[in-house]
Amino acid sequence: MSDEHAGHGHAMPAAQAVEYTCPMHPEVVTREPGNCPKCGMKLVPRGAAMEQVREHAGAHADMMVADHRKLLWPHYMNLMLGLWLITSPFTLGYLSEFVPDANQLRVLGERGLPSFEWRNLAMTWSDIASGVLVVIFSALSADSYRRFPWAQWANAFVGFWLLFAPLVFWTPLPEAYANDTLVGALVIAFAVLVPMMPGMSMEGMMGKPDIPPGWAYTPASWVQRMPIAILALIGFFIARVLGAYQLGHLDGVWEPFFAGSGEMQGVMNGTETIITSDVSKAWPIPDGALGAIVYMLELAMTWMGGKDRWRTMPWMVLGITVLIVPLGVVSIYFIIIQPIVIGTWCTLCLIAALLMTIMIPYQLDEFVAMGQFLLWARRKGKPFWRTFWMGDAMEGGSDDTSKGLLGTPREMFREANRGNSVPWMLLASVAIGISFMLTRLTFGNSGDMANSDHLVGSLVVVFAIMAFSEVARSVRFINVLFGAWLMAAPWLLDGAGSALSTWNGVIGGALLIALSLPRGPIKDSYAGWDRYIV
């Protein structure tokens, strides 16, 4: 047999199958050319992927610098704000001769504070030092040849300190309080809100989707966040009034309904009694003004990131959720203890607590979407902390095609309330909770019975409002337990004002149980979370 014929007896090596991958997402591997399902980039042969990655990374860095150059003006605004801070102590008279009035002397005596001169000097040095830092970090942030993301965050932290400085030093100067609050908020906005948000991954920024897989809407659109922003702004103005009184800047605080209690009866109204009580004095800084900072941070964080921030900025979603939910619960706790521990009420505090409670259902859907994304990323083997801090793209989902702020008022209202519904059963539960908060007045309850009614009624209101959020609808079952307690409490506690009060507890508790069992309508779907909506 000739060599030529012998060669025909051996199988020819088969052509090696070509695999295609995405330069940005190397975990995407197919045997067919096409586009990446995560970011839409054209797939390339696997052997050329690393070279593509290097080229793409270089192009991405150039693109980031180019985009940075297009929006330098916020950093120049911050530079001017830094110069304003440096000169503020001298133009606003921080070091001028200070003559305290009766309110400032009251705060000095109640809190055991350092002298007025020392506190004004501390505010002077704080503003000068903060101004110098803002100028330095703004100059670095405005560099047109290189982007310094850390300088933007450093400026934001200086702005954060400016919000706290008047409280830490208990400034007796209203102008210093107003100046640092306003400038601090603007520095944060111009550092990280208006310009490109530093710290997001390339994959997250260039990837998809806007709407989470299995959802019909994005829980992070601008219109979705608007209710939280409006409520936070109102809460901020209320808390600033309370803080200004605690700092000694105001002669009194508006209170239309409640009188003072204990030693303060006839001297202070209910609001003034509450915010100067021992409970309030347990905080090292004015707790009313601290509430204003919380509202300000909520307002700032509401506008951070785009409509896909549930996957591009998970840390931000968790941060605003912590500000709204756990800190909101703390705010509600202080409302609960007011008549129990202090013996009176604060109208402005009640309004602020209600605003914080209403924010909760508006935030929970974005929190669930963020949790689903992190769980998906973990199952895909992605590094958890990198994904948490920098975000990533995600398979599936879709683009957001809603009109957003370009829609009619009715369309915007409908979009803002996606994820929330208000069944009449929950509204009736809220009414029952409020009625039990007032049994001291309506049924003459006292002692343990009145305290129990007030505590349970407050919690019923909170959990019923939380259940407005469709992803948290199951929370309503907690009110079943509260209903059972309301039925039993008149027989276990002393202080019922009359037999009518006893039957009010029994009937009200039974109604609450009945109202808490139906789920009510669910208008949207939430992928794997649907199984928990019962």
C-alpha positions in Angstrom: 0.0 0.0 0.0 1.5 3.3 -1.0 2.0 6.1 1.5 -0.6 8.1 -0.3 -3.2 5.4 0.2 -2.0 4.9 3.8 -2.7 8.5 4.5 -6.3 8.0 3.6 -6.7 5.4 6.3 -6.2 8.0 9.1 -9.1 10.4 10.1 -8.3 14.1 9.4 -8.3 16.3 12.6 -11.7 18.0 13.0 -11.8 21.8 12.9 -11.7 23.1 16.4 -15.0 24.7 17.4 -14.8 28.5 17.9 -16.2 29.9 21.2 -17.3 33.4 21.4 -17.3 35.6 24.6 -17.9 39.1 25.7 -14.9 41.4 26.4 -16.8 42.8 29.4 -18.4 39.6 30.6 -16.0 36.7 30.1 -18.4 34.3 31.8 -20.7 34.7 28.7 -19.5 31.9 26.3 -21.4 30.7 23.2 -20.6 28.7 20.1 -22.3 31.2 17.9 -21.5 34.9 17.2 -23.9 37.5 18.4 -24.3 40.1 21.1 -23.8 39.9 24.8 -27.1 39.3 26.7 -25.9 41.5 29.5 -24.5 44.6 27.9 -25.3 44.2 24.2 -21.6 44.3 23.1 -20.6 42.2 20.0 -19.2 38.8 21.0 -15.6 38.1 19.9 -13.6 34.8 19.5 -12.4 33.6 22.9 -8.7 33.8 21.9 -9.0 37.5 21.1 -11.0 38.3 24.3 -8.1 39.4 26.4 -6.8 41.8 23.8 -10.3 43.2 23.4 -10.6 43.6 27.2 -7.4 45.6 27.3 -8.5 47.8 24.4 -12.0 48.2 25.9 -10.6 49.1 29.3 -8.4 51.8 27.7 -11.3 53.1 25.7 -13.5 53.1 28.8 -10.9 55.1 30.8 -10.7 57.6 28.0 -14.5 57.8 27.8 -14.7 58.3 31.6 -12.2 61.2 31.4 -14.1 62.7 28.5 -17.4 62.5 30.3 -15.7 64.0 33.4 -14.5 67.0 31.4 -18.0 67.7 30.2 -19.2 68.3 33.8 -16.5 70.2 35.6 -18.7 73.1 36.7 -20.1 71.5 39.9 -16.5 71.2 41.2 -15.8 74.8 40.5 -19.1 75.6 42.3 -17.7 73.7 45.3 -14.4 75.5 45.1 -16.4 78.8 45.4 -18.3 77.4 48.3 -15.0 76.5 50.0 -13.9 80.1 49.7 -17.3 81.2 51.1 -16.7 78.9 54.1 -13.3 80.3 54.7 -14.7 83.9 54.8 -18.0 83.1 56.6 -16.7 83.5 60.2 -15.6 87.0 59.4 -18.5 88.1 57.2 -21.2 86.6 59.5 -19.7 87.8 62.7 -18.8 84.5 64.4 -16.1 86.3 66.5 -18.1 89.5 67.2 -19.0 90.3 70.8 -21.9 87.9 71.6 -24.7 88.8 73.9 -26.9 85.8 74.7 -30.6 86.0 75.2 -32.7 84.1 77.7 -33.1 81.0 75.4 -29.4 80.6 74.9 -28.8 81.0 78.6 -31.4 78.3 79.3 -29.7 75.9 76.9 -26.3 76.7 78.5 -27.6 75.9 81.9 -29.6 72.8 80.9 -26.8 71.2 79.0 -23.8 72.3 80.9 -22.1 73.6 77.7 -18.8 75.4 77.3 -18.8 79.2 77.1 -20.3 81.0 74.2 -16.9 82.4 73.2 -15.4 78.9 73.0 -18.2 77.5 70.9 -18.1 80.4 68.5 -14.3 80.0 68.2 -14.8 76.3 67.5 -17.3 77.1 64.8 -14.8 79.6 63.3 -12.0 77.1 63.0 -14.3 74.4 61.8 -15.6 76.5 58.9 -12.1 77.7 58.0 -10.6 74.2 58.0 -13.6 72.8 56.1 -13.4 75.5 53.5 -9.7 74.8 52.9 -10.4 71.1 52.5 -13.3 71.8 50.1 -11.1 74.1 48.0 -8.3 71.4 47.8 -10.7 68.5 47.0 -12.6 70.6 44.5 -9.5 71.5 42.7 -8.5 67.8 42.4 -12.0 66.9 41.4 -11.9 69.5 38.6 -8.7 68.2 37.1 -9.5 68.0 33.4 -6.6 65.5 32.6 -7.3 62.9 35.3 -10.3 61.9 37.3 -9.9 61.6 41.1 -13.0 59.8 42.4 -11.7 59.7 45.9 -11.6 63.6 46.0 -15.3 63.7 45.1 -16.1 61.4 48.1 -13.7 63.4 50.3 -15.6 66.5 49.5 -18.9 64.7 50.3 -17.6 63.8 53.7 -16.6 67.4 54.4 -20.2 68.4 53.5 -21.4 65.7 55.9 -19.3 67.2 58.7 -20.7 70.6 58.0 -24.2 69.3 58.6 -23.0 68.0 62.0 -20.6 70.8 63.1 -23.3 73.3 64.5 -24.7 70.5 66.6 -21.4 69.1 67.9 -20.4 72.6 69.0 -24.0 73.7 70.0 -23.6 76.9 68.1 -25.5 79.8 69.6 -25.5 81.6 66.3 -28.5 81.0 64.0 -26.5 82.2 61.0 -23.8 79.6 61.6 -26.4 76.9 61.8 -28.1 78.0 58.6 -24.8 78.6 56.8 -23.3 75.2 57.5 -26.5 73.3 56.8 -27.0 75.0 53.4 -23.3 74.9 52.3 -22.9 71.3 53.6 -25.9 70.1 51.5 -24.7 71.9 48.4 -21.2 70.5 48.7 -22.6 67.0 48.9 -24.8 67.7 45.9 -22.0 69.2 43.7 -19.5 66.5 44.7 -21.4 63.3 44.0 -25.0 64.0 42.9 -24.7 66.4 39.9 -21.4 65.1 38.3 -20.7 61.5 37.4 -21.1 59.2 40.5 -17.7 57.8 41.4 -17.2 54.2 42.2 -19.5 52.3 39.8 -18.1 49.5 37.7 -17.7 49.6 34.0 -20.0 46.5 33.7 -22.7 48.1 35.8 -22.7 51.4 33.9 -22.6 50.0 30.4 -24.7 46.9 31.1 -28.4 46.1 31.4 -31.2 46.1 32.5 -33.3 48.9 33.9 -36.2 46.7 35.0 -35.3 43.6 37.1 -36.1 40.2 35.6 -39.7 39.2 36.4 -40.8 42.8 37.2 -43.0 45.0 35.2 -41.4 48.3 36.3 -38.2 49.7 37.7 -38.4 50.5 41.4 -35.7 53.1 41.1 -37.1 55.6 38.5 -37.0 59.3 39.3 -40.8 59.4 39.6 -40.7 56.3 42.0 -38.3 58.3 44.3 -40.3 61.5 44.2 -42.7 60.7 47.1 -39.7 60.0 49.4 -38.1 63.2 48.3 -41.2 65.3 49.0 -41.8 63.7 52.4 -38.1 64.0 53.4 -38.1 67.7 52.5 -41.2 68.4 54.7 -39.7 66.4 57.5 -36.4 68.4 57.2 -38.2 71.7 57.6 -40.1 70.4 60.7 -37.0 69.0 62.3 -35.0 72.1 61.7 -37.6 74.1 63.7 -37.3 71.6 66.6 -33.5 71.7 66.4 -33.4 75.5 66.3 -35.4 75.7 69.5 -33.1 73.1 71.2 -30.1 75.2 70.2 -31.7 78.3 71.8 -32.3 80.1 68.5 -36.1 80.4 68.9 -38.4 81.8 71.7 -40.9 79.0 71.2 -42.4 76.3 69.0 -45.9 76.1 67.5 -48.1 73.7 69.3 -51.9 73.9 68.7 -53.2 71.0 70.8 -51.1 69.8 73.7 -50.1 71.5 77.0 -46.9 70.8 79.0 -46.8 68.3 81.7 -45.2 67.9 85.2 -43.1 70.9 86.2 -43.4 72.4 82.7 -47.2 72.6 82.8 -48.2 76.2 82.2 -44.6 77.1 81.4 -44.0 75.2 78.1 -46.4 73.7 75.6 -46.4 70.0 74.7 -43.8 70.2 71.9 -41.4 72.3 74.0 -41.8 70.0 76.9 -41.0 66.9 74.8 -37.9 68.3 73.1 -36.4 69.6 76.3 -37.2 66.4 78.3 -34.8 64.0 79.9 -35.4 61.7 77.0 -34.2 64.3 74.6 -31.3 65.4 76.8 -30.0 61.8 76.7 -28.6 62.6 73.3 -25.2 64.5 73.2 -26.5 66.7 70.4 -29.9 68.2 69.7 -32.0 65.3 68.6 -34.4 67.5 66.7 -31.5 68.8 64.6 -30.2 65.3 64.2 -33.5 64.4 62.7 -33.0 67.2 60.2 -29.7 65.7 59.2 -31.3 62.3 58.7 -34.0 63.9 56.4 -31.3 65.8 54.5 -29.3 62.6 53.9 -32.5 60.8 52.8 -33.2 63.7 50.4 -29.6 63.5 49.0 -29.6 59.8 48.7 -33.0 59.8 47.0 -31.4 61.5 44.0 -28.2 59.5 43.8 -27.8 57.1 40.9 -30.0 56.3 37.9 -33.1 54.2 37.4 -31.0 51.1 37.5 -29.3 51.8 40.8 -30.8 48.7 42.3 -28.0 46.9 40.5 -25.4 49.6 39.9 -25.4 51.0 43.5 -26.6 48.3 45.9 -24.8 50.0 48.8 -26.8 53.2 48.2 -30.1 51.3 48.2 -29.2 49.6 51.5 -28.1 53.0 52.9 -31.3 54.8 52.2 -33.3 51.8 53.4 -31.5 51.9 56.7 -32.2 55.6 57.0 -35.9 55.1 56.3 -36.8 51.8 58.0 -34.7 51.2 61.2 -34.3 54.9 61.9 -37.9 55.5 61.1 -38.8 52.8 63.7 -36.6 54.7 66.2 -38.5 57.9 65.4 -41.8 56.1 65.9 -40.5 54.6 69.2 -40.0 58.1 70.6 -43.6 59.0 69.5 -44.8 56.0 71.4 -43.1 56.8 74.7 -44.1 60.5 74.7 -47.4 60.2 76.7 -46.2 57.1 78.6 -42.9 58.5 79.9 -43.3 62.3 79.5 -47.0 62.7 79.8 -47.8 64.8 76.8 -47.6 65.0 73.0 -45.7 66.9 70.4 -47.7 67.8 67.3 -44.7 68.4 65.0 -43.1 65.2 66.2 -46.3 63.3 65.3 -46.3 64.8 61.8 -42.6 64.0 61.3 -43.1 60.4 62.5 -46.1 59.9 60.1 -44.0 61.2 57.2 -41.2 58.7 58.1 -43.7 55.9 58.3 -45.2 56.7 54.9 -41.8 56.6 53.3 -41.3 53.0 54.3 -43.6 51.3 51.7 -42.2 53.5 49.0 -38.7 52.2 49.6 -39.2 48.5 50.2 -39.7 47.4 46.5 -36.2 48.8 45.5 -34.7 47.1 48.5 -36.2 43.7 47.4 -34.9 44.2 43.8 -31.5 45.0 45.2 -31.6 41.8 47.3 -32.6 39.7 44.3 -29.8 41.1 42.3 -27.2 40.4 44.9 -28.5 36.8 45.4 -28.3 36.3 41.6 -24.8 37.6 41.5 -23.8 35.3 44.3 -25.2 32.3 42.5 -23.2 33.3 39.4 -20.0 33.2 41.5 -19.4 37.0 41.4 -17.4 38.5 44.3 -20.1 39.7 46.8 -18.4 42.8 48.2 -17.2 44.1 44.8 -20.7 43.6 43.4 -22.2 45.3 46.5 -20.0 48.4 46.3 -19.5 48.7 42.5 -22.6 47.0 41.0 -22.8 44.9 37.8 -24.9 44.1 34.9 -27.6 41.3 35.1 -29.1 38.8 32.7 -32.7 39.2 31.7 -34.9 42.1 32.5 -35.9 44.9 30.1 -35.5 48.6 29.3 -37.7 51.2 31.0 -40.0 52.8 28.6 -42.1 54.8 31.0 -42.5 58.6 30.4 -41.1 59.5 33.8 -41.1 63.3 34.4 -42.4 63.9 30.9 -45.7 62.2 31.7 -48.9 63.9 32.7 -49.6 64.4 36.4 -51.9 61.4 36.4 -49.2 59.2 34.7 -46.6 60.4 37.1 -48.8 59.7 40.1 -49.6 56.2 38.7 -45.9 55.5 38.2 -44.9 56.9 41.6 -47.2 54.4 43.3 -46.2 51.3 41.4 -45.6 48.6 44.0 -48.0 50.1 46.5 -51.7 49.6 46.9 -54.1 50.6 49.6 -56.8 48.0 50.3 -59.7 49.3 52.4 -58.9 46.7 55.0 -55.5 48.3 55.7 -57.0 51.8 55.8 -59.6 50.5 58.4 -56.7 48.9 60.4 -54.9 52.3 60.5 -58.2 53.9 61.7 -58.5 51.3 64.5 -54.9 51.9 65.5 -55.4 55.6 65.8 -58.5 55.2 67.8 -56.6 53.1 70.4 -53.9 55.7 70.6 -56.5 58.1 71.9 -58.4 56.0 74.5 -57.0 58.3 77.3 -59.2 61.0 75.8 -62.1 59.0 74.4 -62.7 56.4 77.1 -60.9 57.9 80.1 -58.4 55.0 80.3 -55.4 55.4 82.5 -52.4 53.6 83.8 -51.3 50.3 82.3 -54.5 50.1 80.1 -54.0 53.5 78.5 -50.3 52.8 78.0 -51.0 49.4 76.4 -53.7 50.9 74.1 -51.3 53.7 73.0 -48.4 51.4 72.4 -50.3 48.7 70.5 -52.4 51.3 68.5 -49.2 53.0 67.4 -47.7 49.8 66.2 -50.9 48.8 64.4 -50.7 52.0 62.4 -47.0 51.4 61.5 -47.4 47.8 60.3 -50.6 48.6 58.4 -48.9 51.4 56.5 -45.9 49.2 55.8 -48.2 46.6 54.3 -49.3 49.2 51.7 -46.1 48.0 49.9 -47.0 44.9 48.0 -43.7 43.3 48.6 -44.4 43.7 52.4 -48.1 42.8 52.3 -47.5 39.8 54.6 -46.4 42.2 57.4 -50.2 42.7 58.0 -50.3 39.4 59.9 -48.4 41.0 62.8 -51.6 43.0 63.5 -53.4 39.7 64.1 -51.2 39.3 67.2 -51.9 42.9 68.2 -55.7 42.3 67.7 -55.5 39.3 70.0 -53.8 41.4 72.7 -56.3 44.2 72.4 -59.1 41.6 73.1 -57.3 40.2 76.1 -55.8 43.4 77.6 -59.1 44.7 79.3 -59.2 41.5 81.4 -55.5 41.5 82.3 -54.6 45.2 82.9 -56.0 47.8 85.3 -57.1 51.3 84.1 -60.1 50.7 81.9 -62.2 53.8 82.1 -65.6 52.0 81.9 -67.3 48.8 80.7 -67.6 50.5 77.3 -63.8 50.7 77.2 -63.6 47.0 77.9 -66.0 46.2 75.0 -64.1 48.6 72.8 -61.0 46.5 73.3 -62.8 43.3 72.5 -64.6 44.5 69.5 -61.7 46.6 68.1 -59.3 43.7 68.5 -61.7 41.2 66.8 -62.2 43.7 63.9 -58.4 44.1 63.6 -57.9 40.4 63.3 -60.6 40.1 60.6 -59.2 43.0 58.6 -55.7 41.7 58.7 -56.4 38.3 57.2 -57.4 39.2 53.6 -54.4 40.0 51.3 -56.1 42.6 49.2 -55.3 43.2 45.5 -51.7 42.8 44.2 -51.2 44.7 41.0 -47.6 43.9 40.0 -45.3 40.9 40.0 -41.9 40.7 41.7 -40.2 37.6 40.3 -39.2 35.1 43.0 -40.5 37.4 45.8 -44.1 36.6 44.7 -44.1 33.5 46.8 -43.7 35.6 50.0 -46.7 37.8 49.2 -49.5 35.9 50.9 
